[in-house]
Amino acid sequence: MESKNVVAVKNNLKSKKLVLGILFDAIGMLSFTIPGIGEFGDVVWAPLAGFLMTRMYEGRVGKVAGVLTFVEEILPFTDVVPSFTLTWIYTYWIKSNNSEGKS
């Protein structure tokens, strides 16, 4: 059984990742607001977004999400996909619910 402090730290980390994910998704969507310059921004943002994803989420989830985020950001017209937020949902809702059901 986990102590209240451990649970509080985990919830705080989960909240920080969600806020950062929403912020990073918003940055990725900025290319739609600046015509012409936006696609150049994607060339700069795509590798950085992929790297940030691998740092936010460890293991296989981070590696796969990092590659998918890079591809999503580098391809034109796919910036509306909130890849950071979707990874957060997968990690903290889908994956955790599946692991609870198995135990």
C-alpha positions as CSV (number, residue, x, y, z in Angstrom):
1,M,0.0,0.0,0.0
2,E,1.4,3.4,-1.0
3,S,1.7,6.2,1.5
4,K,-0.2,9.5,1.0
5,N,3.0,11.3,0.1
6,V,3.9,8.9,-2.7
7,V,0.4,9.2,-4.2
8,A,0.5,13.0,-3.9
9,V,3.9,13.1,-5.8
10,K,2.5,10.7,-8.5
11,N,-0.6,12.9,-8.9
12,N,1.5,16.0,-9.1
13,L,3.8,14.5,-11.8
14,K,0.7,13.4,-13.7
15,S,-0.8,16.9,-13.6
16,K,2.5,18.5,-14.7
17,K,2.8,16.1,-17.6
18,L,-0.8,17.0,-18.7
19,V,-0.2,20.8,-18.5
20,L,3.1,20.5,-20.3
21,G,1.5,18.2,-22.9
22,I,-1.3,20.7,-23.6
23,L,1.4,23.5,-23.8
24,F,3.5,21.5,-26.3
25,D,0.5,20.6,-28.4
26,A,-0.4,24.3,-28.5
27,I,3.1,25.2,-29.7
28,G,2.8,22.5,-32.4
29,M,-0.4,24.0,-33.6
30,L,1.0,27.5,-33.9
31,S,2.1,26.8,-37.5
32,F,-1.5,27.1,-38.6
33,T,-1.6,30.7,-37.3
34,I,1.4,32.0,-39.3
35,P,0.9,31.2,-43.0
36,G,4.2,30.5,-44.8
37,I,6.4,30.6,-41.8
38,G,4.6,27.8,-40.1
39,E,6.0,25.0,-42.2
40,F,9.5,26.2,-41.4
41,G,8.6,26.2,-37.8
42,D,7.5,22.6,-38.1
43,V,11.0,21.6,-39.4
44,V,12.5,23.1,-36.2
45,W,9.7,21.9,-33.8
46,A,9.4,18.3,-35.0
47,P,12.7,17.0,-33.7
48,L,12.4,19.0,-30.5
49,A,8.9,17.6,-30.0
50,G,10.0,14.1,-30.5
51,F,12.9,14.5,-28.1
52,L,10.6,16.1,-25.5
53,M,8.2,13.2,-25.8
54,T,11.0,10.7,-25.1
55,R,11.9,12.6,-22.0
56,M,8.4,13.0,-20.6
57,Y,7.5,9.3,-21.0
58,E,10.0,6.5,-20.3
59,G,10.5,3.2,-21.9
60,R,8.7,1.9,-25.0
61,V,5.8,4.4,-24.7
62,G,8.2,7.3,-24.9
63,K,10.2,5.9,-27.8
64,V,7.2,5.1,-29.9
65,A,5.4,8.3,-29.0
66,G,8.6,10.3,-29.8
67,V,8.8,8.8,-33.3
68,L,5.1,9.3,-33.9
69,T,5.2,12.9,-32.6
70,F,8.1,13.7,-34.9
71,V,6.3,12.3,-37.9
72,E,3.1,14.0,-37.0
73,E,4.8,17.4,-36.6
74,I,6.9,17.1,-39.8
75,L,4.1,16.1,-42.1
76,P,2.0,19.0,-43.4
77,F,-1.6,19.5,-42.1
78,T,-1.2,17.0,-39.2
79,D,-0.4,19.6,-36.6
80,V,-4.0,19.5,-35.2
81,V,-3.4,16.1,-33.7
82,P,-2.7,16.6,-30.0
83,S,0.0,13.9,-29.7
84,F,1.3,14.9,-26.3
85,T,-2.2,14.9,-24.8
86,L,-3.1,11.6,-26.5
87,T,0.1,10.0,-25.1
88,W,-0.9,11.3,-21.6
89,I,-4.4,9.8,-22.1
90,Y,-2.9,6.5,-23.2
91,T,-0.4,6.4,-20.3
92,Y,-2.7,7.5,-17.4
93,W,-6.1,6.3,-18.5
94,I,-5.9,3.4,-21.0
95,K,-2.7,1.7,-19.9
96,S,-3.3,2.1,-16.2
97,N,-6.9,0.9,-16.6
98,N,-5.7,-2.2,-18.5
99,S,-3.1,-3.0,-15.8
100,E,-5.6,-2.6,-13.0
101,G,-8.0,-5.0,-14.8
102,K,-5.3,-7.7,-15.1
103,S,-4.3,-7.7,-11.4
